[in-house]
Amino acid sequence: MPKKNNAKDKKERSYGRVLLNGDNQKSRFAEAYRTLRTNLHFSFMDRNFKALVVTSAGESEGKTVTAYNLGHALSQTGKSVLLVDADLRKPLLSRITPLNGDGPAANPSGFTGLLANAFNTPVAEGRLEEIGIHDLFKILAVQRRTGVLRAETPENTVEVIFSQGLPSAVTWENRPEEKKLANVLVKNGVLSEENARIAFRQKADTGHKLGFILSRMGLCRETDLKGTLFIHLTESLRVLMGMQSGAFTFTDRPAGFFQRAQFDIVDLKEVLDQMKNDDEQYPYLNGLIDANIQATHQPGLFLLSSGVIPPNPSELLSSPQVDFLMTLLTRKFDTIIIDTPPILPATDALLLAPRTDGVVLIVKAGHMRRNLVQKCVDQIRLSQANLVGVVLNQVDVRKEGYYNYYNKYYTGYYGKS
């Protein structure tokens, strides 16, 4: 039987004395975090902040306790707050956060599991009710897959060619006759019926996209063709994105399998970017996130644990999956508080900080030399992150002369406890 690390367990249990709970809300300690909460709101007077990184210069400065207590204080205002343990060097937040025990995540894979595994889901065939179209596009992009995605419902069938994860062509197979590209161009007077017949013969012989043939052969003006084709592709994608049920298959092809002539001459990614909105549905990826969120003792406060520590945290944190995961999390919660490793030993905080609304730097009084704190401040600014402020932690108010003032104020306001 392995020996228990009693010293470590005892240390972690001791954190209960410095975490906010229902019994210490009238303390100077709790008021300090409410003041921090207020100061943060004043720092973002023109907008609401959605995500903050809490970090420190070095170890043992109180960043993790501050992250938890700040999240606790924010949740008391009625906000839904998610604590993210992104300290992938020495995760502590996951161990000291008091959990409800009734949450959906019995054995969560955590932050690292979501980043490493969620986007590596094998995609071959399935149901759109389980893995939505937006899920598929994101997973195929991360995996840099080349092949054909085919989505079918009783009403419609749409195929999308992916090249190295990028959607490059879309075909709405049962598009109504009046909406087909050649018919629209003829109706608008930019393509003659004779030239349309020539283009169709060429298409039958080569298998190339009609738009490519019309452009290459100069059968209609480029500006007219691209404008109509943009609308044409938008219609196809709207049909595809509207498929919330049905079946899908993905057929892999070798990299470089598709020729340029099989792609649409209008950049499909540009069309997709213009169609983006906050209503995009990710049933599969959101389901994985929900399975990893744990409720805490405090109503409105939730935890995303660290998960398994990876061999190279910086590589994982610099991946594009982080940006997308943050997007989904900010849709689910009012505020996200991210606990990261200290800045001096690791660059992890500097990788995450620019993706958030700001950084709160924790400095333990009398612990770190001023020049090292200044070095951290400079590094935060060089990373293009917003330094919201510095929190001076564990100040000895008796030594600094504040004790008599605070003791008189709190005793008079709250009464002796």
C-alpha positions as CSV (number, residue, x, y, z in Angstrom):
1,M,0.0,0.0,0.0
2,P,1.5,3.4,-1.0
3,K,2.3,5.8,1.8
4,K,0.1,8.8,2.2
5,N,1.7,12.1,2.0
6,N,0.4,13.3,5.3
7,A,2.3,16.6,5.3
8,K,0.9,17.5,1.9
9,D,-2.6,16.5,2.9
10,K,-2.3,18.5,6.1
11,K,-1.1,21.6,4.2
12,E,-4.0,21.3,1.7
13,R,-6.5,21.0,4.6
14,S,-5.0,24.2,6.1
15,Y,-6.2,26.2,3.1
16,G,-9.7,25.9,4.5
17,R,-8.9,28.6,6.9
18,V,-8.1,31.2,4.2
19,L,-10.9,30.3,1.7
20,L,-14.1,32.4,1.8
21,N,-17.2,30.5,3.1
22,G,-20.5,31.2,4.8
23,D,-18.9,31.6,8.2
24,N,-16.3,34.3,7.6
25,Q,-18.3,36.8,5.5
26,K,-18.1,39.5,8.2
27,S,-14.4,39.4,8.6
28,R,-11.8,41.9,7.4
29,F,-10.5,39.1,5.3
30,A,-13.8,38.8,3.4
31,E,-14.1,42.5,3.0
32,A,-10.7,42.7,1.4
33,Y,-11.9,40.5,-1.4
34,R,-15.1,42.4,-1.8
35,T,-13.0,45.5,-2.2
36,L,-10.9,43.8,-4.8
37,R,-14.1,42.8,-6.6
38,T,-15.3,46.5,-6.6
39,N,-11.9,47.8,-7.8
40,L,-12.0,45.3,-10.7
41,H,-15.4,46.6,-11.7
42,F,-14.1,50.2,-11.6
43,S,-11.2,49.1,-13.8
44,F,-13.6,48.0,-16.5
45,M,-16.1,50.9,-16.2
46,D,-16.8,50.9,-20.0
47,R,-17.4,47.2,-20.3
48,N,-17.8,43.9,-18.4
49,F,-14.8,41.7,-18.1
50,K,-15.3,38.1,-19.0
51,A,-12.0,36.4,-18.2
52,L,-9.1,37.2,-15.9
53,V,-5.7,35.6,-15.4
54,V,-4.5,35.5,-11.7
55,T,-0.8,34.9,-11.4
56,S,2.2,35.9,-9.4
57,A,5.9,36.6,-9.8
58,G,7.1,33.5,-7.8
59,E,5.8,30.7,-5.7
60,S,3.9,30.9,-2.4
61,E,2.5,34.4,-2.9
62,G,-1.1,33.4,-2.6
63,K,-2.3,33.5,-6.2
64,T,-4.4,30.4,-6.0
65,V,-6.2,31.4,-2.8
66,T,-6.8,34.8,-4.3
67,A,-8.2,33.2,-7.5
68,Y,-10.6,31.1,-5.5
69,N,-11.7,34.0,-3.1
70,L,-12.1,36.4,-6.0
71,G,-14.3,33.9,-7.8
72,H,-16.3,33.4,-4.6
73,A,-16.8,37.1,-4.1
74,L,-17.9,37.6,-7.7
75,S,-20.4,34.8,-7.5
76,Q,-22.0,36.5,-4.5
77,T,-23.2,39.2,-6.9
78,G,-25.3,36.7,-8.8
79,K,-22.8,36.0,-11.5
80,S,-22.0,32.5,-12.8
81,V,-18.2,32.2,-12.2
82,L,-15.9,29.5,-13.5
83,L,-12.5,28.8,-11.9
84,V,-10.1,27.3,-14.3
85,D,-7.0,25.5,-12.9
86,A,-4.5,26.3,-15.6
87,D,-1.5,25.8,-13.4
88,L,-0.2,22.8,-15.3
89,R,3.0,22.8,-13.3
90,K,1.8,22.5,-9.7
91,P,-2.0,22.5,-9.8
92,L,-3.4,23.5,-6.5
93,L,-6.8,25.1,-7.2
94,S,-8.3,21.7,-8.1
95,R,-7.3,20.2,-4.8
96,I,-8.3,23.0,-2.4
97,T,-11.6,24.0,-4.0
98,P,-14.5,22.7,-1.9
99,L,-16.8,20.8,-4.2
100,N,-20.5,20.3,-4.0
101,G,-20.3,16.6,-4.6
102,D,-23.4,16.6,-6.7
103,G,-21.8,17.9,-9.9
104,P,-21.9,16.0,-13.2
105,A,-18.2,15.3,-13.3
106,A,-17.3,12.3,-11.2
107,N,-13.9,11.8,-12.8
108,P,-13.3,14.9,-15.0
109,S,-10.5,14.9,-17.6
110,G,-10.2,18.6,-16.8
111,F,-8.6,21.5,-18.7
112,T,-5.9,19.4,-20.3
113,G,-8.2,16.6,-21.2
114,L,-10.5,19.0,-23.1
115,L,-7.6,20.6,-25.0
116,A,-5.9,17.3,-25.8
117,N,-8.8,14.9,-26.4
118,A,-12.0,16.8,-27.3
119,F,-10.6,18.0,-30.7
120,N,-9.0,14.6,-31.5
121,T,-12.4,12.8,-31.7
122,P,-12.3,10.4,-34.6
123,V,-14.7,11.6,-37.3
124,A,-15.9,9.0,-39.8
125,E,-19.7,8.8,-39.6
126,G,-22.4,9.7,-37.1
127,R,-25.5,11.6,-36.3
128,L,-25.8,15.4,-36.5
129,E,-27.8,15.3,-33.3
130,E,-24.7,14.2,-31.4
131,I,-21.9,16.0,-33.4
132,G,-23.2,19.1,-35.0
133,I,-22.0,20.8,-38.2
134,H,-20.1,23.4,-36.3
135,D,-18.5,20.7,-34.1
136,L,-17.4,18.9,-37.3
137,F,-15.9,22.0,-38.9
138,K,-13.9,22.8,-35.8
139,I,-12.7,19.2,-35.2
140,L,-11.7,18.7,-38.9
141,A,-9.8,22.1,-38.8
142,V,-7.8,21.1,-35.7
143,Q,-7.0,17.7,-37.1
144,R,-6.1,19.3,-40.5
145,R,-8.1,16.6,-42.3
146,T,-8.4,16.3,-46.1
147,G,-11.5,14.7,-47.5
148,V,-15.2,15.0,-48.2
149,L,-17.8,15.7,-45.5
150,R,-21.3,14.6,-46.5
151,A,-24.3,15.7,-44.5
152,E,-27.8,14.3,-45.3
153,T,-31.3,14.9,-44.1
154,P,-34.6,13.7,-45.8
155,E,-34.8,17.1,-47.5
156,N,-31.2,18.0,-48.3
157,T,-27.7,16.7,-49.1
158,V,-24.6,18.9,-48.9
159,E,-21.0,18.0,-49.5
160,V,-18.0,20.0,-48.4
161,I,-14.4,19.4,-49.6
162,F,-11.8,20.0,-46.8
163,S,-8.1,20.5,-47.7
164,Q,-5.8,20.3,-44.7
165,G,-8.7,21.2,-42.4
166,L,-9.9,24.2,-44.5
167,P,-13.3,24.1,-46.2
168,S,-12.6,24.7,-49.9
169,A,-15.7,23.8,-51.8
170,V,-19.4,23.2,-51.0
171,T,-22.1,21.5,-53.1
172,W,-25.8,21.6,-52.3
173,E,-26.8,18.5,-54.3
174,N,-30.6,19.0,-54.5
175,R,-30.5,22.8,-55.0
176,P,-33.7,24.0,-56.7
177,E,-33.3,24.5,-60.4
178,E,-34.0,28.2,-60.3
179,K,-31.2,28.7,-57.7
180,K,-28.5,26.8,-59.7
181,L,-25.5,29.0,-60.6
182,A,-25.9,28.8,-64.4
183,N,-29.6,29.6,-64.3
184,V,-29.1,32.6,-62.0
185,L,-26.4,33.9,-64.2
186,V,-28.5,33.5,-67.3
187,K,-31.5,35.0,-65.7
188,N,-29.4,38.0,-64.6
189,G,-28.2,38.5,-68.1
190,V,-24.5,38.0,-67.3
191,L,-24.2,34.6,-69.0
192,S,-25.6,33.6,-72.4
193,E,-27.4,30.3,-72.8
194,E,-24.9,29.2,-75.4
195,N,-22.0,29.9,-73.1
196,A,-23.8,28.0,-70.3
197,R,-24.0,25.0,-72.6
198,I,-20.3,25.2,-73.4
199,A,-19.5,25.4,-69.7
200,F,-21.6,22.4,-68.9
201,R,-20.0,20.3,-71.6
202,Q,-16.6,21.2,-70.2
203,K,-17.8,20.4,-66.7
204,A,-18.9,16.9,-67.8
205,D,-15.6,16.3,-69.5
206,T,-13.3,17.5,-66.7
207,G,-15.3,17.3,-63.4
208,H,-14.2,20.8,-62.6
209,K,-16.3,23.3,-60.7
210,L,-18.6,25.3,-62.9
211,G,-17.4,28.6,-61.4
212,F,-13.8,27.6,-62.2
213,I,-14.7,26.8,-65.8
214,L,-16.6,30.1,-66.3
215,S,-13.7,32.1,-64.9
216,R,-11.0,30.2,-66.8
217,M,-12.8,30.4,-70.1
218,G,-13.9,34.0,-69.7
219,L,-17.5,33.1,-70.4
220,C,-18.7,35.8,-68.1
221,R,-17.3,38.8,-66.3
222,E,-15.2,38.0,-63.1
223,T,-17.0,40.5,-61.0
224,D,-20.5,39.3,-61.9
225,L,-19.4,35.7,-61.4
226,K,-17.9,36.2,-58.0
227,G,-20.8,38.3,-56.7
228,T,-23.3,35.6,-57.7
229,L,-21.1,32.8,-56.5
230,F,-20.7,34.4,-53.1
231,I,-24.5,34.4,-52.7
232,H,-24.6,30.8,-54.2
233,L,-22.1,29.6,-51.6
234,T,-23.9,31.4,-48.7
235,E,-27.1,29.6,-49.6
236,S,-25.4,26.2,-49.6
237,L,-23.8,26.9,-46.3
238,R,-27.0,28.1,-44.7
239,V,-28.7,24.9,-45.7
240,L,-25.8,22.9,-44.2
241,M,-25.6,24.9,-41.0
242,G,-29.3,24.5,-40.5
243,M,-29.0,20.7,-40.4
244,Q,-29.5,19.9,-36.7
245,S,-30.5,16.3,-37.4
246,G,-29.6,13.7,-39.9
247,A,-26.5,11.7,-40.8
248,F,-22.9,12.6,-41.8
249,T,-19.9,10.8,-43.2
250,F,-16.4,11.9,-43.7
251,T,-14.3,10.2,-46.4
252,D,-10.5,10.8,-46.0
253,R,-8.3,11.6,-48.9
254,P,-4.5,12.0,-49.1
255,A,-3.1,15.5,-48.7
256,G,-2.9,17.2,-52.1
257,F,-5.6,14.9,-53.5
258,F,-7.9,17.7,-54.7
259,Q,-7.0,19.9,-57.6
260,R,-7.5,23.7,-57.5
261,A,-10.2,23.3,-60.2
262,Q,-12.3,21.4,-57.7
263,F,-12.4,24.3,-55.3
264,D,-14.7,27.3,-55.4
265,I,-13.1,30.4,-56.9
266,V,-14.5,32.4,-54.0
267,D,-12.7,31.8,-50.7
268,L,-15.1,29.6,-48.8
269,K,-13.5,30.6,-45.5
270,E,-14.3,34.2,-46.2
271,V,-18.0,33.3,-46.7
272,L,-18.0,31.4,-43.5
273,D,-16.4,34.3,-41.6
274,Q,-19.1,36.6,-42.7
275,M,-21.8,34.1,-41.6
276,K,-20.4,33.7,-38.1
277,N,-22.6,34.7,-35.2
278,D,-23.1,33.9,-31.5
279,D,-25.8,31.4,-32.2
280,E,-23.4,28.7,-33.6
281,Q,-24.3,25.4,-32.0
282,Y,-21.6,22.9,-30.7
283,P,-23.6,20.1,-29.1
284,Y,-20.7,17.7,-28.9
285,L,-18.0,20.0,-27.7
286,N,-20.4,21.8,-25.2
287,G,-21.4,18.4,-23.9
288,L,-17.8,17.5,-23.2
289,I,-17.3,20.8,-21.4
290,D,-20.4,20.3,-19.3
291,A,-19.2,16.8,-18.3
292,N,-16.0,18.4,-16.9
293,I,-17.5,21.3,-15.0
294,Q,-17.8,20.7,-11.2
295,A,-20.1,22.6,-8.9
296,T,-18.6,24.0,-5.7
297,H,-20.1,24.7,-2.3
298,Q,-20.8,28.3,-3.3
299,P,-23.9,28.7,-5.5
300,G,-22.9,30.1,-8.9
301,L,-19.2,29.1,-8.5
302,F,-17.8,26.3,-10.6
303,L,-14.5,24.6,-11.3
304,L,-12.7,23.3,-14.3
305,S,-9.9,21.2,-12.8
306,S,-6.4,21.0,-14.3
307,G,-6.6,17.4,-15.5
308,V,-3.5,15.3,-16.2
309,I,-0.3,17.4,-16.2
310,P,1.1,17.3,-19.8
311,P,4.8,16.9,-20.5
312,N,5.0,20.3,-22.2
313,P,2.3,22.6,-20.8
314,S,3.5,25.6,-22.9
315,E,3.0,23.8,-26.1
316,L,-0.6,22.8,-25.1
317,L,-1.4,26.4,-24.0
318,S,-0.2,27.9,-27.2
319,S,-2.5,25.8,-29.3
320,P,-5.4,27.3,-31.2
321,Q,-7.7,25.0,-29.2
322,V,-7.3,27.3,-26.2
323,D,-8.8,30.2,-28.1
324,F,-11.8,28.2,-29.1
325,L,-12.3,26.6,-25.7
326,M,-12.2,30.1,-24.1
327,T,-14.9,31.2,-26.6
328,L,-17.2,28.4,-25.5
329,L,-16.5,29.0,-21.8
330,T,-17.2,32.7,-22.0
331,R,-20.6,31.9,-23.6
332,K,-21.5,29.6,-20.7
333,F,-20.3,31.8,-17.7
334,D,-20.4,35.4,-16.8
335,T,-16.8,35.5,-15.6
336,I,-13.8,33.1,-15.8
337,I,-11.0,33.3,-13.3
338,I,-7.9,31.5,-14.5
339,D,-5.2,30.4,-12.1
340,T,-1.8,30.0,-13.8
341,P,1.8,29.2,-12.8
342,P,4.0,32.1,-11.6
343,I,5.6,34.1,-14.3
344,L,9.3,33.8,-13.4
345,P,9.5,30.0,-13.5
346,A,7.2,29.5,-16.6
347,T,5.8,31.4,-19.5
348,D,2.3,29.8,-19.3
349,A,0.6,32.9,-17.8
350,L,2.0,35.0,-20.6
351,L,0.6,32.6,-23.2
352,L,-2.9,32.8,-21.7
353,A,-3.0,36.4,-20.6
354,P,-3.4,38.0,-24.1
355,R,-6.5,35.8,-24.7
356,T,-8.3,37.3,-21.6
357,D,-9.5,40.7,-20.5
358,G,-6.6,41.2,-18.1
359,V,-4.1,40.0,-15.5
360,V,-4.2,40.4,-11.8
361,L,-0.7,40.1,-10.4
362,I,-0.4,38.8,-6.8
363,V,2.6,40.0,-4.8
364,K,3.2,38.8,-1.2
365,A,4.4,41.6,1.0
366,G,8.1,41.3,1.8
367,H,8.5,38.2,-0.3
368,M,9.8,39.1,-3.7
369,R,12.4,41.7,-4.6
370,R,11.0,44.8,-6.3
371,N,13.2,44.4,-9.4
372,L,11.8,40.9,-10.0
373,V,8.2,42.2,-9.6
374,Q,9.0,44.9,-12.1
375,K,10.4,42.3,-14.5
376,C,7.1,40.4,-14.3
377,V,5.2,43.7,-15.0
378,D,7.4,44.3,-18.0
379,Q,6.8,40.8,-19.3
380,I,3.1,41.1,-19.0
381,R,3.1,44.3,-21.0
382,L,5.4,42.8,-23.6
383,S,3.0,40.0,-24.1
384,Q,0.3,42.5,-25.2
385,A,-1.8,41.6,-22.2
386,N,-3.7,44.1,-20.1
387,L,-2.3,44.4,-16.5
388,V,-5.4,45.3,-14.5
389,G,-3.5,45.7,-11.3
390,V,-1.2,44.4,-8.6
391,V,-2.6,42.9,-5.4
392,L,-0.4,43.2,-2.3
393,N,-1.1,40.1,-0.4
394,Q,-0.6,39.0,3.2
395,V,0.1,42.5,4.5
396,D,0.7,42.6,8.3
397,V,-1.7,45.3,9.2
398,R,-0.5,45.5,12.7
399,K,3.0,46.1,11.6
400,E,1.9,48.6,9.0
401,G,-0.1,50.6,11.4
402,Y,-3.6,49.8,9.9
403,Y,-4.7,47.5,12.7
404,N,-6.3,50.0,15.0
405,Y,-8.2,51.7,12.2
406,Y,-9.6,48.5,10.8
407,N,-10.3,46.9,14.1
408,K,-12.3,49.9,15.2
409,Y,-14.2,50.1,11.9
410,Y,-15.1,46.4,11.7
411,T,-16.0,46.1,15.4
412,G,-18.3,49.1,15.1
413,Y,-19.9,48.0,11.8
414,Y,-20.3,44.2,12.2
415,G,-20.0,43.9,16.0
416,K,-17.5,41.7,17.8
417,S,-17.2,38.1,16.5
